[in-house]
């Protein structure tokens, strides 16, 4: 068996007939705070630009900002998803499940378990045809990897924000 890497947030539970992998939220870190501040500045500028375009009577000119709003939405989602998302991959004798839950903020702290902000994919274990590690992208020369679970003709990528973010180092994926 591979030893758990120092500092890993990944929780692995192996019992007869079941494998359960959990990735708790990262919490606030320098990376997601920096991205969050950039997303805030980006969206503030796009809002200023859009309002200015509308005020000058250029509705079509204001529509030009739509892709920039989308980019800002993606940036904000990326910044806060890692800090507030709990993920799990479980495979048993008969069923498998990939789930993701976004924390609900109550009384100033993040709470899980309400099920309101949860996404789930599941199926029959007998339908799984494989799982492998894939490189999803290369950022600054560093490969970003994900676990790809194959069920018949469907493929699901998991690790980090459900089905794609995949920013967990390779050594944790081997664990």
Backbone as ProteinMPNN parsed JSONL, in Angstrom:
{"seq_chain_A": "XXXXXXXXXXXXXXXXXXXXXXXXXXXXXXXXXXXXXXXXXXXXXXXXXXXXXXXXXXXXXXXXXXXXXXXXXXXXXXXXXXXXXXXXXXXXXXXXXXXXXXXXXXXXXXXXXXXXXXXXXXXXXXXXXXXXXXXXXXXXXXXXXXXXXXXXXXXXXXXXXXXXXXXXXXXXXXX", "coords_chain_A": {"N_chain_A": [[0.825, -1.202, 0.0], [0.346, 2.28, -0.642], [1.745, 4.963, 1.145], [0.1, 7.606, 2.915], [0.546, 10.862, 1.705], [2.411, 13.454, 3.344], [0.635, 16.144, 4.743], [-1.571, 15.848, 3.123], [-4.99, 16.295, 2.298], [-6.728, 14.376, 1.603], [-8.888, 11.754, 2.458], [-8.864, 8.37, 2.94], [-10.648, 5.409, 2.962], [-10.607, 2.091, 3.266], [-12.415, -0.778, 3.209], [-13.505, -4.207, 3.496], [-14.972, -4.86, 0.463], [-15.573, -2.2, -0.091], [-14.54, 1.04, -1.14], [-13.737, 4.22, -0.143], [-13.263, 7.532, -0.841], [-12.491, 10.674, 0.302], [-12.454, 14.186, -0.114], [-11.953, 16.83, 1.751], [-13.036, 20.306, 2.133], [-10.757, 22.818, 1.0], [-10.509, 25.154, 2.379], [-9.854, 28.598, 3.251], [-7.209, 29.889, 1.408], [-4.034, 31.186, 0.329], [-3.993, 31.042, -2.452], [-6.761, 30.797, -3.279], [-7.803, 33.082, -2.102], [-6.377, 35.109, -3.376], [-7.219, 34.678, -6.045], [-9.93, 35.152, -5.652], [-9.936, 37.889, -4.919], [-8.944, 38.975, -7.288], [-11.048, 38.215, -9.005], [-13.095, 39.752, -7.893], [-12.161, 42.388, -8.43], [-12.064, 42.224, -11.234], [-14.806, 41.748, -11.91], [-15.918, 44.084, -10.868], [-14.787, 46.028, -12.54], [-15.846, 45.173, -15.022], [-18.549, 45.569, -14.492], [-18.604, 48.386, -14.157], [-17.803, 49.119, -16.756], [-19.892, 48.016, -18.291], [-22.161, 49.39, -17.291], [-21.427, 51.992, -17.998], [-21.426, 51.748, -20.788], [-24.141, 51.233, -21.267], [-25.258, 53.573, -20.227], [-24.35, 55.424, -22.057], [-25.949, 54.903, -24.13], [-25.449, 52.708, -25.685], [-26.562, 49.867, -26.2], [-26.018, 47.558, -27.723], [-23.262, 47.741, -27.651], [-22.883, 47.347, -24.941], [-23.647, 44.681, -24.735], [-21.423, 43.442, -25.638], [-19.938, 42.973, -23.404], [-20.77, 40.574, -22.304], [-19.247, 38.033, -22.58], [-17.177, 38.693, -20.852], [-18.422, 38.966, -18.412], [-19.118, 36.295, -18.068], [-16.554, 35.142, -17.845], [-15.742, 36.363, -15.467], [-17.601, 35.27, -13.693], [-16.806, 32.589, -13.807], [-14.207, 32.824, -12.73], [-14.78, 33.689, -10.091], [-16.238, 31.487, -9.195], [-14.273, 29.497, -9.326], [-12.503, 30.44, -7.386], [-13.904, 30.232, -4.953], [-14.992, 27.676, -4.858], [-13.102, 25.633, -4.222], [-12.567, 26.294, -1.599], [-14.935, 25.839, -0.3], [-16.047, 23.359, -0.931], [-16.916, 19.987, -0.532], [-15.933, 16.749, -1.347], [-16.55, 13.406, -2.589], [-15.791, 10.056, -3.431], [-17.126, 6.976, -3.789], [-17.045, 3.492, -3.916], [-18.66, 0.477, -4.045], [-19.623, -2.986, -3.623], [-21.948, -3.219, -5.182], [-22.826, -0.659, -6.001], [-21.671, 2.606, -7.161], [-20.583, 5.942, -6.428], [-20.187, 9.388, -7.064], [-19.85, 12.347, -5.418], [-20.552, 15.769, -4.6], [-20.559, 18.506, -2.463], [-21.512, 21.744, -1.75], [-20.71, 24.034, 0.728], [-22.995, 25.47, 3.082], [-23.37, 28.647, 4.328], [-23.833, 29.352, 7.64], [-24.547, 31.228, 10.438], [-22.027, 32.418, 10.267], [-20.248, 30.328, 9.75], [-19.133, 27.5, 7.783], [-21.341, 24.965, 6.808], [-22.107, 21.551, 6.295], [-24.105, 18.898, 4.875], [-26.777, 19.465, 4.501], [-27.767, 18.828, 2.051], [-28.919, 20.416, 0.157], [-27.223, 21.807, -1.544], [-25.955, 19.901, -3.13], [-24.413, 17.707, -5.516], [-24.688, 14.747, -7.41], [-23.473, 11.789, -8.866], [-24.162, 8.548, -9.892], [-24.085, 4.964, -10.123], [-24.271, 1.519, -11.228], [-21.936, -0.762, -9.96], [-21.158, -2.963, -11.478], [-21.366, -1.959, -14.035], [-19.157, -0.385, -14.407], [-16.291, 0.068, -16.332], [-13.693, 0.744, -16.094], [-10.998, 2.715, -14.644], [-8.82, 5.475, -14.626], [-5.86, 7.54, -14.488], [-5.742, 10.759, -15.842], [-4.277, 13.417, -17.738], [-5.458, 16.606, -17.517], [-4.843, 19.192, -18.177], [-2.05, 21.386, -18.747], [-0.404, 23.54, -16.699], [1.684, 26.181, -16.531], [3.805, 24.445, -17.065], [3.292, 22.368, -15.319], [1.676, 19.351, -14.98], [-1.818, 18.871, -14.654], [-3.884, 16.635, -13.113], [-6.507, 14.146, -13.224], [-8.873, 11.761, -11.978], [-10.322, 9.483, -14.062], [-13.316, 7.983, -14.414], [-14.81, 5.265, -15.937], [-17.814, 4.345, -17.296], [-19.341, 2.185, -19.153], [-20.024, 3.825, -22.086], [-19.835, 6.304, -21.048], [-17.85, 8.849, -19.47], [-16.422, 10.041, -16.514], [-14.802, 12.644, -14.943], [-12.921, 13.132, -12.064], [-11.782, 14.642, -9.064], [-10.877, 17.16, -7.105], [-12.762, 20.107, -7.813], [-15.823, 18.789, -8.612], [-15.795, 16.549, -11.302], [-13.885, 17.813, -12.947], [-12.037, 19.929, -11.993], [-9.566, 19.058, -10.739], [-6.993, 19.534, -9.283], [-5.259, 18.147, -7.62], [-2.216, 16.903, -6.445], [-0.188, 14.453, -8.218], [0.95, 12.515, -6.483], [-0.897, 12.299, -4.442], [-3.04, 11.244, -5.832], [-2.115, 8.673, -6.379], [-2.092, 7.664, -3.818]], "CA_chain_A": [[0.0, 0.0, 0.0], [1.036, 3.571, -0.712], [1.577, 5.758, 2.356], [-0.536, 8.912, 2.724], [1.531, 11.945, 1.671], [2.331, 14.452, 4.42], [-0.134, 17.336, 4.406], [-2.693, 15.542, 2.237], [-6.336, 16.426, 2.857], [-7.502, 13.231, 1.136], [-9.183, 10.707, 3.438], [-9.08, 7.114, 2.234], [-11.17, 4.367, 3.841], [-10.75, 0.809, 2.566], [-12.974, -1.871, 3.99], [-13.861, -5.286, 2.561], [-16.112, -4.58, -0.398], [-15.868, -0.779, -0.293], [-13.477, 2.039, -1.16], [-14.338, 5.525, 0.059], [-12.26, 8.588, -0.913], [-13.078, 11.974, 0.597], [-11.608, 15.372, -0.17], [-12.632, 17.923, 2.451], [-12.753, 21.623, 1.556], [-9.412, 23.35, 1.204], [-10.562, 26.309, 3.265], [-9.257, 29.791, 2.652], [-5.762, 29.789, 1.213], [-3.499, 32.301, -0.441], [-4.375, 30.902, -3.856], [-8.154, 31.147, -3.563], [-8.039, 34.481, -1.708], [-5.849, 35.919, -4.477], [-8.137, 34.546, -7.18], [-11.171, 35.829, -5.27], [-9.726, 39.344, -5.017], [-8.861, 39.306, -8.713], [-12.408, 38.094, -9.541], [-13.838, 40.926, -7.419], [-11.705, 43.536, -9.216], [-12.488, 41.978, -12.617], [-16.244, 41.956, -12.028], [-16.193, 45.51, -10.628], [-14.45, 46.752, -13.764], [-16.819, 44.798, -16.054], [-19.799, 46.257, -14.135], [-18.402, 49.788, -14.505], [-17.77, 49.219, -18.203], [-21.231, 47.717, -18.804], [-23.041, 50.511, -16.932], [-21.011, 53.127, -18.835], [-21.892, 51.498, -22.156], [-25.598, 51.395, -21.282], [-25.535, 54.994, -19.995], [-24.075, 56.189, -23.273], [-26.936, 54.507, -25.126], [-24.936, 51.637, -26.537], [-27.008, 48.551, -25.733], [-25.227, 46.541, -28.425], [-21.909, 47.844, -27.13], [-22.93, 46.733, -23.609], [-23.72, 43.227, -24.912], [-20.051, 42.99, -25.851], [-19.369, 42.592, -22.104], [-21.288, 39.266, -21.861], [-18.211, 37.028, -22.318], [-16.359, 39.113, -19.721], [-19.206, 38.581, -17.236], [-18.977, 34.848, -17.943], [-15.202, 34.895, -17.326], [-15.755, 36.775, -14.064], [-18.366, 34.258, -12.963], [-15.941, 31.411, -13.717], [-13.136, 33.147, -11.781], [-15.331, 33.693, -8.734], [-16.559, 30.098, -8.863], [-13.008, 28.79, -9.096], [-11.912, 30.925, -6.139], [-14.619, 29.827, -3.756], [-15.36, 26.263, -4.887], [-12.137, 24.838, -3.471], [-12.645, 26.634, -0.184], [-16.23, 25.475, 0.292], [-16.6, 22.148, -1.543], [-16.558, 18.676, 0.018], [-16.156, 15.767, -2.405], [-16.418, 12.007, -2.182], [-15.953, 8.977, -4.42], [-17.317, 5.711, -3.075], [-17.361, 2.353, -4.775], [-18.954, -0.725, -3.272], [-19.851, -4.209, -4.411], [-23.054, -3.1, -6.139], [-23.028, 0.716, -6.481], [-20.623, 3.61, -7.042], [-21.143, 7.299, -6.343], [-19.334, 10.57, -6.981], [-20.703, 13.423, -4.908], [-19.95, 17.065, -4.289], [-21.484, 19.357, -1.716], [-21.049, 23.101, -1.473], [-21.091, 24.415, 2.09], [-23.972, 26.527, 3.316], [-22.882, 29.494, 5.413], [-24.821, 29.607, 8.692], [-23.95, 31.837, 11.624], [-20.625, 32.734, 10.033], [-19.381, 29.175, 9.502], [-19.571, 26.617, 6.709], [-22.023, 23.76, 7.277], [-22.41, 20.545, 5.277], [-25.088, 17.899, 5.275], [-28.165, 19.845, 4.225], [-28.164, 18.193, 0.799], [-29.486, 21.403, -0.759], [-26.214, 22.224, -2.507], [-25.202, 18.689, -3.463], [-24.525, 17.086, -6.834], [-24.322, 13.351, -7.297], [-23.525, 10.875, -10.002], [-24.05, 7.203, -9.358], [-24.429, 3.884, -11.033], [-24.015, 0.146, -10.788], [-20.521, -1.111, -10.022], [-20.965, -3.899, -12.59], [-21.299, -1.205, -15.288], [-17.859, 0.28, -14.521], [-15.362, -0.66, -17.193], [-12.323, 1.108, -15.773], [-10.649, 4.009, -14.053], [-7.432, 5.784, -14.938], [-5.446, 8.917, -14.284], [-5.56, 11.475, -17.103], [-3.827, 14.801, -17.636], [-6.534, 17.454, -18.043], [-4.232, 20.401, -18.723], [-0.715, 21.678, -18.236], [-0.368, 24.937, -16.286], [3.061, 26.569, -16.217], [4.667, 23.27, -17.139], [2.906, 21.373, -14.322], [0.462, 18.66, -15.409], [-2.953, 18.758, -13.733], [-4.434, 15.312, -13.394], [-7.809, 13.779, -12.67], [-9.245, 10.361, -12.092], [-11.415, 9.315, -15.019], [-14.085, 6.766, -14.158], [-15.485, 4.92, -17.185], [-19.0, 3.508, -17.136], [-19.809, 1.975, -20.517], [-19.522, 4.865, -22.987], [-19.744, 7.572, -20.302], [-16.621, 9.076, -18.711], [-16.556, 11.067, -15.487], [-13.513, 13.052, -14.381], [-13.121, 13.5, -10.675], [-10.755, 15.032, -8.101], [-10.958, 18.605, -7.086], [-14.167, 20.424, -8.044], [-16.38, 17.603, -9.255], [-15.762, 16.285, -12.732], [-12.928, 18.528, -13.793], [-11.004, 20.855, -11.526], [-8.391, 18.193, -10.739], [-5.747, 20.176, -8.886], [-4.622, 17.366, -6.567], [-0.952, 16.391, -6.983], [-0.135, 13.042, -8.611], [1.267, 11.633, -5.377], [-2.146, 12.05, -3.725], [-3.873, 10.358, -6.636], [-1.612, 7.315, -6.203], [-2.47, 7.279, -2.473]], "C_chain_A": [[0.864, 1.259, 0.0], [0.71, 4.363, 0.547], [0.938, 7.103, 2.014], [0.533, 10.003, 2.738], [1.32, 12.934, 2.818], [1.544, 15.66, 3.923], [-1.331, 17.096, 3.501], [-4.019, 15.711, 2.968], [-7.191, 15.2, 2.53], [-7.656, 12.215, 2.263], [-9.548, 9.442, 2.669], [-9.533, 6.075, 3.243], [-11.398, 3.11, 3.005], [-11.288, -0.209, 3.552], [-13.309, -2.983, 3.005], [-15.122, -4.914, 1.767], [-16.399, -3.112, -0.642], [-14.589, 0.054, -0.249], [-14.166, 3.392, -1.094], [-13.222, 6.565, 0.093], [-12.967, 9.916, -0.683], [-12.038, 13.065, 0.454], [-12.382, 16.487, 0.532], [-12.291, 19.266, 1.812], [-11.34, 22.079, 1.91], [-9.418, 24.453, 2.259], [-9.935, 27.504, 2.561], [-7.747, 29.617, 2.589], [-5.319, 31.005, 0.409], [-3.946, 32.26, -1.884], [-5.826, 31.325, -4.097], [-8.51, 32.55, -3.086], [-7.556, 35.406, -2.824], [-6.757, 35.887, -5.693], [-9.453, 35.259, -6.893], [-11.06, 37.344, -5.361], [-9.626, 39.782, -6.477], [-10.251, 39.245, -9.352], [-13.259, 39.293, -9.133], [-13.46, 42.166, -8.234], [-12.171, 43.421, -10.668], [-13.964, 42.307, -12.787], [-16.637, 43.403, -11.766], [-15.897, 46.323, -11.883], [-15.464, 46.449, -14.87], [-18.163, 45.483, -15.77], [-19.715, 47.736, -14.505], [-18.475, 49.982, -16.015], [-19.169, 49.009, -18.8], [-22.194, 48.868, -18.522], [-22.699, 51.735, -17.781], [-21.506, 52.964, -20.268], [-23.398, 51.7, -22.266], [-25.962, 52.875, -21.132], [-25.286, 55.843, -21.232], [-24.986, 55.764, -24.426], [-26.497, 53.377, -26.033], [-25.297, 50.252, -26.032], [-26.205, 47.44, -26.42], [-23.786, 46.544, -27.937], [-21.828, 47.189, -25.746], [-22.989, 45.203, -23.71], [-22.337, 42.614, -25.173], [-19.426, 42.505, -24.547], [-19.817, 41.203, -21.64], [-20.189, 38.22, -21.653], [-17.315, 37.394, -21.129], [-17.077, 38.852, -18.399], [-19.067, 37.076, -16.999], [-17.611, 34.492, -17.356], [-15.118, 35.267, -15.846], [-16.495, 35.797, -13.178], [-17.51, 33.005, -12.761], [-14.81, 31.645, -12.709], [-13.64, 33.087, -10.338], [-15.668, 32.27, -8.289], [-15.319, 29.297, -8.543], [-12.412, 29.177, -7.74], [-12.592, 30.324, -4.915], [-14.994, 28.349, -3.718], [-14.403, 25.415, -4.057], [-12.216, 25.073, -1.974], [-13.896, 26.081, 0.478], [-16.823, 24.171, -0.223], [-16.033, 20.887, -0.909], [-16.893, 17.64, -1.048], [-15.895, 14.36, -1.915], [-16.614, 11.093, -3.39], [-16.036, 7.692, -3.628], [-17.677, 4.632, -4.087], [-17.512, 1.124, -3.886], [-19.186, -1.905, -4.188], [-20.934, -4.03, -5.48], [-23.221, -1.697, -6.726], [-21.757, 1.548, -6.325], [-21.286, 4.975, -7.016], [-20.014, 8.318, -6.295], [-20.242, 11.686, -6.493], [-19.878, 14.653, -4.56], [-20.991, 17.868, -3.537], [-20.818, 20.688, -1.423], [-21.573, 23.493, -0.096], [-22.149, 25.511, 2.076], [-23.433, 27.342, 4.489], [-24.021, 29.792, 6.384], [-24.076, 30.131, 9.912], [-22.441, 32.044, 11.476], [-19.7, 31.55, 9.821], [-20.0, 28.271, 8.433], [-20.172, 25.341, 7.291], [-22.306, 22.848, 6.088], [-23.519, 19.64, 5.781], [-26.524, 18.266, 4.988], [-28.68, 19.163, 2.967], [-28.706, 19.163, -0.225], [-28.51, 21.775, -1.867], [-25.342, 21.043, -2.933], [-25.468, 18.251, -4.9], [-24.06, 15.655, -6.673], [-24.408, 12.652, -8.639], [-23.379, 9.491, -9.416], [-24.466, 6.177, -10.39], [-24.13, 2.537, -10.41], [-22.532, -0.17, -10.961], [-20.241, -2.054, -11.187], [-20.844, -3.187, -13.935], [-19.962, -0.473, -15.469], [-16.931, -0.58, -15.371], [-13.916, -0.259, -16.929], [-12.214, 2.451, -15.093], [-9.175, 4.228, -14.357], [-7.141, 7.235, -14.589], [-5.221, 9.544, -15.642], [-5.044, 12.88, -16.81], [-4.895, 15.674, -18.289], [-6.0, 18.729, -18.667], [-2.819, 20.508, -18.159], [-0.668, 23.173, -17.96], [1.054, 25.254, -15.84], [3.992, 25.369, -16.147], [4.331, 22.174, -16.148], [1.626, 20.677, -14.783], [-0.583, 18.624, -14.298], [-3.675, 17.475, -14.099], [-5.783, 15.118, -12.721], [-7.956, 12.274, -12.759], [-10.432, 10.305, -13.048], [-12.052, 7.957, -14.765], [-14.907, 6.489, -15.406], [-16.619, 3.944, -16.884], [-19.6, 3.329, -18.526], [-19.192, 3.003, -21.443], [-19.392, 6.226, -22.295], [-18.44, 7.635, -19.514], [-16.857, 10.227, -17.745], [-15.173, 11.382, -14.95], [-13.747, 13.598, -12.995], [-11.796, 13.76, -9.983], [-10.638, 16.539, -8.176], [-12.365, 18.937, -7.52], [-14.747, 19.427, -9.028], [-16.3, 17.626, -10.768], [-14.94, 17.283, -13.513], [-11.845, 19.323, -13.106], [-9.652, 20.173, -11.428], [-7.081, 18.876, -10.406], [-5.088, 19.464, -7.714], [-3.342, 16.779, -7.135], [-0.999, 14.894, -7.262], [0.115, 12.114, -7.434], [0.011, 11.34, -4.547], [-3.056, 11.13, -4.518], [-3.42, 8.901, -6.508], [-1.993, 6.781, -4.837], [-3.879, 6.741, -2.495]], "O_chain_A": [[1.957, 1.289, 0.565], [-0.444, 4.433, 0.969], [1.201, 7.671, 0.954], [1.338, 10.071, 3.667], [0.187, 13.211, 3.21], [1.765, 16.138, 2.811], [-2.035, 18.041, 3.146], [-4.15, 15.314, 4.126], [-8.257, 15.011, 3.115], [-6.687, 11.861, 2.934], [-10.453, 9.461, 1.834], [-8.879, 5.877, 4.267], [-12.276, 3.076, 2.143], [-10.688, -0.464, 4.596], [-13.389, -2.735, 1.802], [-16.19, -4.687, 2.337], [-17.368, -2.787, -1.33], [-13.689, -0.188, 0.556], [-15.064, 3.682, -1.884], [-12.337, 6.5, 0.945], [-13.923, 10.249, -1.383], [-10.884, 12.895, 0.848], [-13.345, 17.023, -0.016], [-11.346, 19.349, 1.027], [-10.811, 21.764, 2.976], [-8.423, 24.651, 2.956], [-9.535, 27.411, 1.401], [-7.099, 29.252, 3.57], [-6.142, 31.752, -0.12], [-4.245, 33.293, -2.482], [-6.103, 32.111, -5.003], [-9.439, 33.154, -3.621], [-8.236, 36.369, -3.178], [-7.036, 36.92, -6.302], [-10.026, 35.894, -7.777], [-11.985, 38.009, -5.828], [-10.155, 40.827, -6.858], [-10.603, 40.115, -10.149], [-14.051, 39.795, -9.931], [-14.335, 42.909, -8.679], [-12.62, 44.402, -11.26], [-14.339, 43.052, -13.693], [-17.585, 43.905, -12.37], [-16.67, 47.209, -12.248], [-15.896, 47.358, -15.578], [-18.84, 45.926, -16.698], [-20.646, 48.282, -15.098], [-19.134, 50.903, -16.496], [-19.578, 49.737, -19.705], [-22.953, 49.277, -19.401], [-23.6, 52.441, -18.233], [-21.952, 53.929, -20.889], [-23.88, 52.272, -23.244], [-26.855, 53.375, -21.816], [-25.94, 56.867, -21.429], [-24.813, 56.212, -25.56], [-27.133, 53.126, -27.057], [-24.446, 49.539, -25.499], [-25.766, 46.493, -25.767], [-23.159, 45.492, -27.819], [-20.828, 46.552, -25.416], [-22.438, 44.507, -22.857], [-22.12, 41.422, -24.954], [-18.485, 41.712, -24.572], [-19.277, 40.699, -20.655], [-20.196, 37.56, -20.614], [-16.759, 36.512, -20.475], [-16.44, 38.555, -17.389], [-18.915, 36.637, -15.859], [-17.517, 33.639, -16.473], [-14.489, 34.557, -15.062], [-16.078, 35.522, -12.053], [-17.494, 32.429, -11.674], [-14.493, 30.755, -11.919], [-12.992, 32.499, -9.472], [-15.414, 31.894, -7.144], [-15.308, 28.507, -7.599], [-11.875, 28.325, -7.032], [-11.925, 29.949, -3.951], [-15.287, 27.82, -2.646], [-14.841, 24.571, -3.275], [-11.966, 24.169, -1.178], [-13.915, 25.876, 1.691], [-17.998, 23.899, 0.024], [-14.819, 20.741, -0.769], [-17.997, 17.641, -1.593], [-15.138, 14.136, -0.971], [-17.472, 11.322, -4.242], [-15.119, 7.357, -2.878], [-18.496, 4.834, -4.982], [-16.631, 0.781, -3.097], [-18.965, -1.819, -5.396], [-20.848, -4.619, -6.558], [-23.713, -1.562, -7.846], [-20.895, 1.258, -5.496], [-22.399, 5.151, -7.512], [-19.023, 8.14, -5.588], [-21.288, 11.943, -7.089], [-18.684, 14.575, -4.271], [-22.16, 17.908, -3.923], [-19.699, 20.742, -0.913], [-22.751, 23.299, 0.203], [-22.187, 26.357, 1.183], [-23.079, 26.781, 5.526], [-25.031, 30.394, 6.018], [-23.092, 29.538, 10.355], [-21.68, 31.869, 12.428], [-18.487, 31.731, 9.72], [-21.21, 28.276, 8.21], [-19.576, 24.713, 8.166], [-22.694, 23.309, 5.015], [-23.831, 19.623, 6.972], [-27.418, 17.45, 5.212], [-29.883, 18.941, 2.823], [-28.935, 18.779, -1.371], [-28.92, 22.03, -2.999], [-24.128, 21.184, -3.079], [-26.571, 18.397, -5.427], [-23.147, 15.374, -5.897], [-25.311, 12.905, -9.436], [-22.552, 9.279, -8.529], [-25.111, 6.49, -11.39], [-23.787, 2.43, -9.232], [-21.948, 0.129, -12.002], [-19.191, -1.952, -11.82], [-20.282, -3.744, -14.879], [-19.665, 0.005, -16.563], [-16.804, -1.786, -15.161], [-13.001, -0.865, -17.487], [-13.177, 3.209, -14.979], [-8.381, 3.287, -14.347], [-8.05, 8.047, -14.419], [-4.583, 8.944, -16.507], [-5.34, 13.455, -15.763], [-5.203, 15.508, -19.469], [-6.616, 19.289, -19.574], [-2.452, 19.806, -17.216], [-0.867, 23.983, -18.865], [1.562, 24.663, -14.887], [4.859, 25.29, -15.277], [5.007, 21.145, -16.123], [0.598, 21.331, -14.959], [-0.257, 18.373, -13.138], [-4.033, 17.258, -15.257], [-6.144, 15.827, -11.781], [-7.253, 11.605, -13.516], [-11.426, 11.005, -12.857], [-11.404, 6.917, -14.888], [-15.622, 7.368, -15.887], [-16.416, 2.877, -16.304], [-20.291, 4.218, -19.025], [-17.97, 3.057, -21.581], [-18.896, 7.184, -22.889], [-17.977, 6.635, -18.965], [-17.422, 11.257, -18.112], [-14.447, 10.475, -14.542], [-14.641, 14.413, -12.768], [-10.791, 13.131, -10.313], [-10.328, 17.099, -9.228], [-13.157, 17.997, -7.585], [-14.232, 19.245, -10.131], [-16.688, 18.596, -11.418], [-15.277, 17.577, -14.66], [-10.744, 19.375, -13.656], [-8.676, 20.672, -11.988], [-6.137, 18.798, -11.192], [-4.428, 20.105, -6.896], [-3.375, 16.2, -8.221], [-1.753, 14.157, -6.626], [-0.455, 11.024, -7.386], [-0.125, 10.242, -4.006], [-3.772, 10.316, -3.934], [-4.25, 7.992, -6.526], [-2.2, 5.577, -4.685], [-4.408, 6.351, -1.454]]}, "name": "protein", "num_of_chains": 1, "seq": "XXXXXXXXXXXXXXXXXXXXXXXXXXXXXXXXXXXXXXXXXXXXXXXXXXXXXXXXXXXXXXXXXXXXXXXXXXXXXXXXXXXXXXXXXXXXXXXXXXXXXXXXXXXXXXXXXXXXXXXXXXXXXXXXXXXXXXXXXXXXXXXXXXXXXXXXXXXXXXXXXXXXXXXXXXXXXXX"}
